[in-house]
Amino acid sequence: MKIAWPARYRQREVWAFHARDEERFCEVVEPTRLVKRCVLEGRPSQLEIQVTPEAAIVSGGEGPAVLEAARRILGLGLDPTEFESSFETDPFLGPLIRQRPGLRIAQTATAYEAITWAIMGQQVNLKFALELRRSFIQLANVRLGDLFCYPDASAAARIDWNELPRRKFSRAKAETLERVTRMVLEQHLDLSQPERLLAVKGIGPWTVNYTMLRGFARPDCSLHGDAAVKKALQQVFGRSLSGAEAEELLARYAPHRSLTAAHCWASLEKQA
């Protein structure tokens, strides 16, 4: 299966997002190759994306689910052209855009991965969030041979949720993961609906916005509550910012706040 590259495709930050776990639990990232192991349509799957000058060559399955997962992994859900043309001359955001033209937002392979990753990342640093993620994957115990796959809700529902607090999860975070997993599995929660997510105990605005960004490539997610975004904004604008001030500054870049956040992350050379 081939996916032709869009104009000015920028690989670096997409690859960096998927390479954030150095232990390679579910991802293997090399300069011209990316492997992702996850559950798709109820089956453990391994997607391999090979980079050529003309296209991404996807192997590991056929059909719409595989194609959609590959497009998400490659960050093809949100075209940056309109965002860049709107703000390339902006005195604050413009320099960031000119440093990284064509920057895209990498997505998780599935929406369920996005919401669970967002919950695990609540109010902790990236290193600790990755430690939680590895424990979550281990406890779900979906494998291809000896290798782990990121679970879907059905696989995660078999986790002994009482084990999570023994793996450094807060009790509240473990309960939120269990609650969301059960609701998804029972089809009581549409992950694409922000207002439905916000009504779930344990999920606040940051988690909703991050899920919409990584899970659905929504263009206008305000990540003013994200510590890295706030730090980048403080550097760009040259002053300390409260949460309300960061939200106000990001509002000037609506309806393109998702890519604004992506440029803020990239300016710190970190991926969340």
C-alpha positions as CSV (number, residue, x, y, z in Angstrom):
1,M,0.0,0.0,0.0
2,K,1.4,3.4,-1.0
3,I,0.7,6.8,0.5
4,A,2.0,9.6,-1.7
5,W,3.8,12.4,0.2
6,P,2.0,15.8,0.4
7,A,3.9,18.8,-0.7
8,R,6.6,19.9,1.8
9,Y,6.1,16.9,4.1
10,R,8.2,17.3,7.2
11,Q,9.2,14.0,8.8
12,R,11.4,15.0,11.8
13,E,8.8,15.9,14.4
14,V,6.5,13.1,13.4
15,W,9.3,10.5,13.8
16,A,10.3,12.2,17.2
17,F,6.8,11.7,18.6
18,H,6.8,8.0,17.8
19,A,10.3,7.6,19.1
20,R,9.7,9.1,22.5
21,D,9.9,5.7,24.3
22,E,13.5,4.6,24.0
23,E,12.6,1.1,25.2
24,R,10.6,0.6,21.9
25,F,7.7,-1.1,23.6
26,C,5.3,-0.7,20.7
27,E,7.2,1.4,18.2
28,V,10.5,1.0,16.3
29,V,11.7,4.2,14.7
30,E,14.6,4.4,12.3
31,P,15.5,7.1,9.7
32,T,13.6,5.5,6.8
33,R,11.4,3.0,8.7
34,L,8.7,3.1,11.3
35,V,7.0,0.1,12.9
36,K,3.9,0.3,15.1
37,R,2.3,-2.6,16.9
38,C,-1.2,-2.1,18.1
39,V,-4.7,-3.8,18.1
40,L,-6.7,-2.9,15.0
41,E,-10.2,-4.2,14.4
42,G,-9.7,-6.6,17.3
43,R,-6.5,-8.1,16.0
44,P,-2.9,-7.6,17.1
45,S,-1.2,-5.9,14.1
46,Q,2.2,-4.7,13.1
47,L,2.3,-1.8,10.6
48,E,5.6,-1.1,8.9
49,I,6.0,2.2,7.1
50,Q,9.0,2.4,4.8
51,V,10.0,5.9,3.6
52,T,10.9,6.4,-0.1
53,P,11.4,9.8,-1.9
54,E,8.0,9.5,-3.5
55,A,5.7,7.7,-1.0
56,A,5.3,5.9,2.3
57,I,5.1,2.1,1.6
58,V,2.8,0.5,4.2
59,S,2.8,-3.2,5.0
60,G,1.2,-5.3,7.6
61,G,-2.3,-5.5,6.4
62,E,-4.9,-4.1,4.0
63,G,-8.1,-2.2,4.2
64,P,-9.4,1.1,5.5
65,A,-8.4,0.5,9.1
66,V,-4.7,-0.1,8.2
67,L,-4.7,2.9,5.8
68,E,-6.3,5.2,8.4
69,A,-3.9,4.1,11.1
70,A,-0.9,4.7,8.8
71,R,-2.2,8.2,7.8
72,R,-2.6,9.0,11.5
73,I,0.8,7.8,12.4
74,L,2.3,9.9,9.6
75,G,0.5,13.1,10.7
76,L,-1.5,13.5,7.5
77,G,-4.8,14.4,9.3
78,L,-4.2,18.1,9.4
79,D,-2.7,20.1,6.5
80,P,-0.6,23.0,7.8
81,T,-0.9,25.1,4.6
82,E,-3.7,27.4,5.8
83,F,-2.2,27.8,9.2
84,E,1.2,28.8,7.8
85,S,-0.2,31.3,5.3
86,S,-2.3,32.9,8.0
87,F,0.6,33.4,10.5
88,E,3.9,33.3,8.7
89,T,4.3,37.0,9.1
90,D,3.1,37.1,12.7
91,P,5.8,38.7,14.8
92,F,5.7,36.0,17.5
93,L,4.6,32.8,15.7
94,G,6.1,33.6,12.3
95,P,9.7,32.9,13.3
96,L,8.7,29.4,14.6
97,I,6.9,28.7,11.4
98,R,9.9,29.7,9.3
99,Q,12.1,27.5,11.3
100,R,9.9,24.4,10.7
101,P,7.9,24.9,7.5
102,G,5.5,22.0,6.9
103,L,5.4,20.8,10.6
104,R,2.6,18.4,11.2
105,I,0.9,16.8,14.2
106,A,1.6,13.2,14.7
107,Q,-1.4,11.2,15.8
108,T,-1.7,8.0,17.8
109,A,-2.7,5.0,15.7
110,T,-6.2,4.9,17.3
111,A,-8.4,7.3,19.2
112,Y,-8.4,4.9,22.2
113,E,-4.6,5.2,22.4
114,A,-5.0,9.0,22.3
115,I,-7.4,9.1,25.3
116,T,-5.5,6.6,27.4
117,W,-2.2,8.3,26.6
118,A,-3.7,11.7,27.6
119,I,-5.0,10.3,30.9
120,M,-1.6,8.8,31.7
121,G,0.1,12.1,30.9
122,Q,-2.1,14.2,33.2
123,Q,0.1,16.4,35.5
124,V,3.2,14.3,35.1
125,N,6.4,14.8,33.1
126,L,7.0,12.8,29.9
127,K,9.5,10.4,31.4
128,F,7.0,9.3,34.1
129,A,4.1,9.2,31.7
130,L,6.1,6.8,29.5
131,E,6.8,4.6,32.5
132,L,3.0,4.4,33.2
133,R,2.4,3.7,29.5
134,R,4.7,0.7,29.6
135,S,3.0,-0.7,32.6
136,F,-0.4,-0.2,31.0
137,I,0.8,-2.1,27.9
138,Q,2.3,-4.9,29.9
139,L,-0.8,-5.4,32.0
140,A,-3.0,-5.6,28.9
141,N,-0.5,-8.2,27.6
142,V,-1.4,-8.2,23.9
143,R,1.4,-9.7,22.0
144,L,2.7,-10.5,18.6
145,G,5.2,-13.3,19.4
146,D,7.3,-11.9,22.2
147,L,6.5,-8.3,21.4
148,F,3.8,-6.1,23.0
149,C,1.0,-4.3,21.1
150,Y,-0.8,-1.2,22.3
151,P,-4.3,-2.6,23.3
152,D,-7.7,-1.6,22.3
153,A,-10.5,-1.1,24.8
154,S,-11.5,-4.8,24.6
155,A,-8.0,-6.0,25.5
156,A,-7.5,-3.3,28.1
157,A,-10.7,-4.3,29.9
158,R,-9.0,-7.5,30.9
159,I,-6.5,-5.6,33.0
160,D,-6.6,-6.1,36.8
161,W,-7.2,-2.5,37.5
162,N,-6.1,-2.9,41.2
163,E,-2.6,-3.6,39.8
164,L,-2.2,-0.1,38.4
165,P,-1.6,1.7,41.8
166,R,1.1,-0.9,42.4
167,R,2.7,0.4,39.2
168,K,2.9,4.0,40.3
169,F,-0.5,5.0,39.0
170,S,-2.5,7.3,41.2
171,R,-5.8,5.8,42.3
172,A,-7.7,8.5,40.5
173,K,-5.8,7.9,37.3
174,A,-6.3,4.2,37.4
175,E,-10.0,4.7,38.1
176,T,-10.3,7.1,35.1
177,L,-8.6,4.6,32.8
178,E,-10.9,1.9,33.9
179,R,-14.0,4.1,33.6
180,V,-13.2,5.3,30.1
181,T,-12.3,1.8,28.9
182,R,-15.6,0.3,30.1
183,M,-17.6,3.2,28.6
184,V,-15.8,2.8,25.2
185,L,-16.3,-1.0,25.3
186,E,-20.0,-0.6,26.2
187,Q,-20.4,2.1,23.5
188,H,-21.5,4.6,26.1
189,L,-18.8,7.1,25.1
190,D,-18.1,8.7,21.7
191,L,-14.4,9.8,21.9
192,S,-14.9,12.3,19.1
193,Q,-17.3,14.4,21.2
194,P,-15.5,16.8,23.5
195,E,-18.6,17.6,25.6
196,R,-19.1,13.9,26.3
197,L,-15.6,13.4,27.3
198,L,-15.6,16.5,29.6
199,A,-18.6,15.0,31.5
200,V,-16.6,11.9,32.5
201,K,-15.2,12.0,36.0
202,G,-11.4,12.4,35.9
203,I,-11.3,14.1,32.6
204,G,-10.7,17.9,32.3
205,P,-10.1,20.4,29.6
206,W,-6.4,19.6,29.0
207,T,-7.2,15.9,28.5
208,V,-10.1,16.6,26.2
209,N,-8.0,19.0,24.0
210,Y,-5.0,16.7,23.9
211,T,-7.3,13.8,22.9
212,M,-8.8,15.9,20.1
213,L,-5.4,16.8,18.9
214,R,-3.7,13.4,19.0
215,G,-6.8,11.3,18.4
216,F,-8.7,13.3,15.8
217,A,-6.3,16.0,14.4
218,R,-8.8,18.7,15.4
219,P,-7.4,22.1,14.2
220,D,-8.3,24.3,17.1
221,C,-7.4,22.6,20.4
222,S,-6.3,25.1,23.0
223,L,-3.4,23.5,25.0
224,H,-2.9,26.5,27.3
225,G,-2.9,24.2,30.3
226,D,0.0,22.2,28.9
227,A,3.2,23.0,30.8
228,A,5.5,22.8,27.7
229,V,3.2,25.0,25.6
230,K,3.1,27.6,28.4
231,K,6.9,27.5,28.7
232,A,7.3,28.0,25.0
233,L,4.8,30.9,25.0
234,Q,6.7,32.5,27.8
235,Q,9.9,32.3,25.7
236,V,8.2,33.6,22.6
237,F,6.5,36.5,24.3
238,G,9.3,37.2,26.7
239,R,7.3,37.3,29.9
240,S,5.9,35.0,32.6
241,L,2.3,34.0,31.9
242,S,-0.6,32.8,34.0
243,G,-2.9,30.0,32.7
244,A,-5.5,32.7,31.8
245,E,-2.9,34.8,30.0
246,A,-1.7,31.8,28.0
247,E,-5.2,31.0,27.0
248,E,-5.8,34.6,25.9
249,L,-2.6,34.6,23.8
250,L,-3.5,31.3,22.1
251,A,-6.9,32.6,21.3
252,R,-5.4,35.1,18.8
253,Y,-4.3,32.0,16.8
254,A,-7.8,30.4,16.6
255,P,-8.9,28.4,14.6
256,H,-5.4,27.0,14.4
257,R,-4.4,26.5,18.0
258,S,-3.4,22.8,17.5
259,L,-0.6,23.6,15.1
260,T,0.3,26.6,17.3
261,A,0.8,24.1,20.2
262,A,2.8,21.8,17.9
263,H,5.2,24.6,17.1
264,C,5.5,25.5,20.8
265,W,6.5,21.9,21.6
266,A,8.9,21.7,18.7
267,S,10.6,25.0,19.8
268,L,11.5,23.2,23.0
269,E,12.8,20.2,21.0
270,K,10.5,17.9,23.0
271,Q,7.4,15.9,22.0
272,A,4.5,15.4,24.4
